[in-house]
Amino acid sequence: MPAVERKHIDLTPLKKAGVPIFFIVGGPGSGKGTQCERIVAKYGLSHLSSGDLLRDEVKSGSPRGAQLTKIMEAGELVPLEVVLDLIKEAMLKEVAKGSKGFLIGVYP
């Protein structure tokens, strides 16, 4: 499996924001997305999906996206550390926009 380059991510702004983080866990078709939409509409939290973040990174054409494409085309699992990096980066972007908190949809 090709190694995916990782970078240091400064989480200070996220920690200072002190916003809540909720993980929504369930299998495919279990309604995670539907429930997240309802919670976002009611409470104004930011919804992040690990699958969406991976697809967006691949579509971006970045070097990391190219590495992810190779991993997924080989039928391998993307390393957890890389998925967490994508989530952290997205959270930092949302906090900069004033996010009230996060719903993170994941499939174990």
Residue frames as a rotation matrix with the C-alpha (Angstrom) as fourth column:
MET 1
0.587 0.810 0.000 0.00
0.810 -0.587 0.000 0.00
0.000 0.000 -1.000 0.00
PRO 2
-0.149 -0.652 0.744 1.42
0.536 -0.685 -0.493 3.43
0.831 0.326 0.452 -0.89
ALA 3
-0.405 -0.059 -0.912 2.16
0.878 -0.305 -0.370 5.68
-0.257 -0.950 0.175 2.06
VAL 4
0.472 0.602 0.644 0.05
0.678 -0.715 0.172 8.80
0.564 0.356 -0.746 2.27
GLU 5
-0.608 -0.744 0.279 1.93
0.438 -0.607 -0.663 11.95
0.663 -0.281 0.694 3.20
ARG 6
0.441 0.706 -0.555 0.73
0.871 -0.187 0.455 13.44
0.217 -0.683 -0.697 6.47
LYS 7
-0.280 -0.507 0.815 1.17
0.223 -0.860 -0.459 16.98
0.934 0.054 0.354 7.69
HIS 8
-0.792 -0.017 -0.610 1.17
0.608 -0.112 -0.786 18.63
-0.055 -0.994 0.099 11.10
ILE 9
-0.071 0.848 0.525 -2.22
0.414 -0.454 0.789 20.13
0.907 0.274 -0.319 11.89
ASP 10
-0.964 -0.252 0.086 -2.41
0.056 -0.508 -0.860 22.82
0.260 -0.824 0.503 14.59
LEU 11
-0.229 0.939 -0.256 -5.63
0.705 0.342 0.622 22.17
0.671 -0.038 -0.740 16.49
THR 12
-0.859 -0.183 -0.478 -5.31
0.489 -0.569 -0.661 25.22
-0.150 -0.802 0.578 18.76
PRO 13
-0.798 0.601 0.037 -8.19
-0.560 -0.764 0.321 27.14
0.221 0.236 0.946 17.10
LEU 14
-0.106 0.775 -0.623 -10.46
-0.103 0.615 0.782 24.11
0.989 0.147 0.014 17.45
LYS 15
-0.346 -0.095 -0.934 -9.55
0.834 0.425 -0.352 23.63
0.430 -0.900 -0.068 21.11
LYS 16
-0.975 -0.061 -0.213 -10.08
0.155 -0.874 -0.460 27.34
-0.158 -0.482 0.862 21.84
ALA 17
-0.582 0.813 -0.019 -13.51
-0.481 -0.326 0.814 27.26
0.655 0.483 0.581 20.18
GLY 18
-0.902 0.141 0.408 -14.65
-0.321 0.415 -0.852 24.66
-0.290 -0.899 -0.329 22.72
VAL 19
-0.119 0.904 -0.411 -17.46
-0.985 -0.057 0.160 23.44
0.122 0.424 0.898 20.47
PRO 20
0.160 0.240 0.958 -19.13
-0.508 0.852 -0.129 20.04
-0.846 -0.466 0.258 20.95
ILE 21
-0.511 -0.322 -0.797 -18.26
-0.839 0.388 0.381 17.10
0.186 0.864 -0.468 18.71
PHE 22
0.219 0.657 0.721 -20.74
-0.616 0.666 -0.420 14.25
-0.757 -0.352 0.551 18.20
PHE 23
-0.851 -0.442 -0.282 -19.97
-0.507 0.557 0.657 11.04
-0.133 0.703 -0.699 16.32
ILE 24
0.302 0.953 0.025 -22.94
-0.836 0.277 -0.474 9.50
-0.459 0.122 0.880 14.52
VAL 25
-0.741 -0.668 0.066 -22.19
-0.600 0.704 0.379 5.81
-0.300 0.241 -0.923 13.97
GLY 26
0.276 0.823 0.496 -24.09
-0.366 0.567 -0.738 3.29
-0.889 0.022 0.458 11.88
GLY 27
-0.416 -0.398 0.817 -23.92
0.479 0.668 0.569 0.99
-0.773 0.628 -0.087 8.92
PRO 28
-0.995 0.052 -0.080 -24.76
-0.095 -0.472 0.876 1.89
0.008 0.880 0.475 5.34
GLY 29
-0.464 0.885 -0.025 -28.44
0.051 0.055 0.997 2.78
0.884 0.461 -0.071 4.96
SER 30
-0.439 0.264 -0.859 -29.01
0.870 0.362 -0.333 3.13
0.223 -0.894 -0.389 8.71
GLY 31
0.583 0.761 0.283 -30.13
0.694 -0.648 0.313 6.75
0.421 0.014 -0.907 8.44
LYS 32
-0.118 -0.713 -0.691 -27.02
0.894 -0.380 0.238 8.56
-0.432 -0.590 0.682 9.67
GLY 33
-0.862 -0.266 0.431 -27.33
0.470 -0.736 0.487 11.19
0.187 0.622 0.760 6.95
THR 34
-0.022 0.953 0.303 -31.04
0.411 -0.268 0.871 11.73
0.911 0.144 -0.386 7.57
GLN 35
0.598 0.223 -0.770 -30.58
0.799 -0.082 0.596 12.16
0.070 -0.971 -0.227 11.30
CYS 36
-0.428 -0.832 -0.353 -27.61
0.809 -0.527 0.261 14.47
-0.403 -0.174 0.898 10.76
GLU 37
-0.645 0.259 0.719 -29.67
0.422 -0.663 0.618 16.66
0.637 0.702 0.319 8.40
ARG 38
0.441 0.896 -0.062 -32.38
0.496 -0.185 0.849 17.01
0.748 -0.404 -0.526 11.06
ILE 39
0.423 -0.360 -0.832 -29.91
0.854 -0.150 0.499 17.84
-0.304 -0.921 0.244 13.82
VAL 40
-0.696 -0.689 0.205 -28.08
0.712 -0.624 0.321 20.36
-0.093 0.369 0.925 11.60
ALA 41
-0.317 0.665 0.676 -31.39
0.379 -0.565 0.733 22.04
0.870 0.488 -0.073 10.74
LYS 42
0.671 0.675 -0.307 -32.46
0.511 -0.122 0.851 22.25
0.537 -0.728 -0.427 14.38
TYR 43
0.734 -0.410 -0.541 -29.16
0.502 -0.209 0.839 23.17
-0.457 -0.888 0.053 16.08
GLY 44
0.935 -0.324 -0.145 -26.98
-0.345 -0.737 -0.581 24.65
0.082 0.593 -0.801 13.33
LEU 45
0.333 -0.849 0.411 -24.09
-0.185 0.369 0.911 22.23
-0.925 -0.380 -0.034 13.77
SER 46
0.033 -0.422 -0.906 -21.68
-0.997 -0.082 0.002 21.36
-0.075 0.903 -0.423 10.96
HIS 47
0.790 0.259 0.556 -22.04
-0.228 0.965 -0.127 17.86
-0.570 -0.026 0.821 9.47
LEU 48
-0.091 -0.862 -0.498 -18.88
-0.989 0.018 0.150 16.11
-0.120 0.506 -0.854 8.32
SER 49
0.906 0.342 0.252 -18.90
-0.290 0.931 -0.219 12.73
-0.309 0.125 0.943 6.60
SER 50
0.011 -0.968 0.251 -15.66
-0.272 0.239 0.932 10.79
-0.962 -0.079 -0.261 6.37
GLY 51
0.004 0.054 0.999 -16.77
0.786 0.618 -0.036 9.34
-0.619 0.785 -0.040 3.02
ASP 52
0.895 0.365 0.257 -17.58
0.446 -0.713 -0.541 12.78
-0.014 0.599 -0.801 1.60
LEU 53
0.666 -0.706 -0.241 -14.24
-0.490 -0.657 0.573 14.15
-0.563 -0.264 -0.783 2.80
LEU 54
-0.181 -0.728 0.661 -12.38
0.165 0.640 0.750 11.28
-0.970 0.245 0.004 1.12
ARG 55
0.276 0.363 0.890 -14.28
0.916 0.181 -0.358 11.75
-0.291 0.914 -0.283 -2.15
ASP 56
0.990 0.102 -0.097 -13.67
0.080 -0.974 -0.213 15.51
-0.116 0.203 -0.972 -2.07
GLU 57
0.301 -0.951 -0.070 -9.94
-0.417 -0.198 0.887 15.01
-0.858 -0.238 -0.456 -1.51
VAL 58
-0.213 -0.329 0.920 -9.73
0.607 0.693 0.389 12.60
-0.766 0.641 0.052 -4.46
LYS 59
0.571 0.552 0.607 -11.67
0.818 -0.323 -0.476 15.05
-0.066 0.769 -0.636 -6.67
SER 60
0.802 -0.252 -0.542 -9.36
-0.051 -0.932 0.358 17.91
-0.595 -0.260 -0.760 -5.65
GLY 61
0.859 -0.511 0.031 -6.52
0.144 0.182 -0.973 16.45
0.492 0.840 0.230 -7.70
SER 62
0.571 -0.664 0.483 -4.07
-0.821 -0.455 0.344 16.96
-0.009 -0.593 -0.805 -4.82
PRO 63
-0.379 -0.773 -0.509 -1.07
-0.663 0.610 -0.434 14.66
0.646 0.173 -0.743 -4.35
ARG 64
-0.791 0.146 0.593 -2.80
-0.457 0.502 -0.734 13.21
-0.405 -0.852 -0.331 -1.29
GLY 65
0.278 0.956 -0.090 -5.94
-0.726 0.148 -0.671 12.66
-0.629 0.252 0.736 -3.38
ALA 66
0.281 -0.270 -0.921 -3.89
-0.818 0.435 -0.377 10.75
0.503 0.859 -0.099 -5.96
GLN 67
-0.800 -0.599 0.016 -2.43
-0.495 0.645 -0.581 8.57
0.338 -0.473 -0.813 -3.20
LEU 68
-0.441 0.727 0.526 -5.91
-0.531 0.262 -0.806 7.91
-0.724 -0.634 0.271 -1.82
THR 69
0.445 0.584 -0.679 -7.13
-0.889 0.198 -0.413 6.91
-0.107 0.787 0.608 -5.27
LYS 70
-0.255 -0.644 -0.721 -4.38
-0.653 0.665 -0.363 4.28
0.713 0.379 -0.590 -5.51
ILE 71
-0.911 -0.079 0.405 -5.24
-0.389 0.493 -0.778 2.90
-0.138 -0.867 -0.479 -2.08
MET 72
-0.105 0.972 0.211 -8.97
-0.591 0.109 -0.799 2.69
-0.800 -0.209 0.563 -2.79
GLU 73
0.394 0.218 -0.893 -8.51
-0.904 0.266 -0.334 1.25
0.165 0.939 0.302 -6.29
ALA 74
-0.572 -0.672 -0.470 -6.35
-0.510 0.741 -0.437 -1.48
0.642 -0.010 -0.767 -4.75
GLY 75
0.316 0.807 -0.498 -9.26
0.034 0.515 0.856 -2.33
0.948 -0.287 0.135 -2.43
GLU 76
-0.539 -0.595 -0.596 -7.27
0.660 0.141 -0.738 -1.27
0.523 -0.791 0.317 0.63
LEU 77
0.605 0.663 -0.442 -8.59
0.793 -0.447 0.414 0.66
0.077 -0.601 -0.796 3.60
VAL 78
0.280 -0.474 0.835 -7.47
0.004 -0.869 -0.494 4.26
0.960 0.142 -0.242 3.89
PRO 79
-0.537 -0.549 -0.640 -5.31
0.629 0.245 -0.738 4.55
0.562 -0.799 0.214 7.03
LEU 80
0.393 0.746 -0.537 -7.25
0.909 -0.228 0.349 5.88
0.138 -0.626 -0.768 10.01
GLU 81
-0.206 -0.566 -0.799 -4.66
0.654 -0.686 0.317 8.62
-0.728 -0.457 0.511 10.57
VAL 82
-0.946 -0.135 0.294 -5.36
0.320 -0.518 0.793 10.01
0.045 0.845 0.533 7.10
VAL 83
-0.083 0.987 0.136 -9.13
0.681 -0.043 0.731 10.00
0.728 0.153 -0.668 7.64
LEU 84
0.384 0.187 -0.904 -8.61
0.885 -0.355 0.302 11.77
-0.265 -0.916 -0.301 10.96
ASP 85
-0.676 -0.666 -0.314 -6.38
0.501 -0.729 0.466 14.37
-0.540 0.157 0.827 9.26
LEU 86
-0.722 0.470 0.509 -9.15
0.392 -0.328 0.859 15.10
0.570 0.820 0.052 6.75
ILE 87
0.330 0.876 -0.352 -11.70
0.804 -0.066 0.591 15.47
0.495 -0.478 -0.726 9.55
LYS 88
0.043 -0.395 -0.917 -9.40
0.812 -0.521 0.263 17.77
-0.582 -0.757 0.299 11.55
GLU 89
-0.897 -0.424 0.123 -8.75
0.404 -0.674 0.619 19.96
-0.180 0.605 0.775 8.52
ALA 90
-0.366 0.849 0.381 -12.48
0.468 -0.185 0.864 20.23
0.804 0.494 -0.329 7.78
MET 91
0.407 0.507 -0.760 -13.25
0.906 -0.117 0.407 21.05
0.118 -0.854 -0.507 11.41
LEU 92
-0.400 -0.641 -0.655 -10.68
0.670 -0.692 0.269 23.85
-0.626 -0.331 0.706 11.43
LYS 93
-0.895 0.122 0.430 -12.24
0.301 -0.547 0.781 25.35
0.331 0.828 0.453 8.29
GLU 94
0.028 1.000 -0.006 -15.72
0.579 -0.011 0.815 25.21
0.815 -0.026 -0.579 9.83
VAL 95
0.221 -0.024 -0.975 -14.58
0.936 -0.275 0.219 26.69
-0.273 -0.961 -0.038 13.16
ALA 96
-0.804 -0.572 -0.162 -13.04
0.484 -0.788 0.380 29.60
-0.345 0.227 0.911 11.23
LYS 97
-0.679 0.640 0.361 -16.53
0.114 -0.393 0.912 30.17
0.725 0.661 0.194 9.76
GLY 98
-0.578 0.414 0.703 -18.12
-0.782 -0.528 -0.331 30.18
0.234 -0.741 0.629 13.22
SER 99
-0.224 0.497 -0.838 -19.37
-0.058 0.852 0.521 26.60
0.973 0.165 -0.162 13.54
LYS 100
0.228 0.438 0.869 -21.40
-0.903 -0.238 0.357 25.85
0.363 -0.867 0.342 16.69
GLY 101
-0.026 -0.243 0.970 -20.25
-0.617 0.767 0.176 22.23
-0.787 -0.594 -0.169 16.81
PHE 102
-0.501 -0.333 -0.799 -19.87
-0.854 0.339 0.394 19.07
0.139 0.880 -0.455 14.77
LEU 103
0.600 0.537 0.592 -21.71
-0.462 0.838 -0.291 15.93
-0.652 -0.099 0.751 13.77
ILE 104
-0.400 -0.776 -0.488 -19.28
-0.900 0.231 0.370 13.44
-0.174 0.587 -0.791 12.30
GLY 105
0.712 0.700 0.054 -20.91
-0.652 0.688 -0.319 10.60
-0.261 0.192 0.946 10.40
VAL 106
-0.411 -0.903 -0.122 -18.80
-0.908 0.393 0.147 7.46
-0.085 0.171 -0.982 10.37
TYR 107
0.779 0.468 -0.417 -19.08
-0.495 0.867 0.049 3.83
0.385 0.168 0.907 9.42
PRO 108
0.469 -0.635 0.614 -16.98
-0.673 0.193 0.714 1.70
-0.572 -0.748 -0.337 11.79
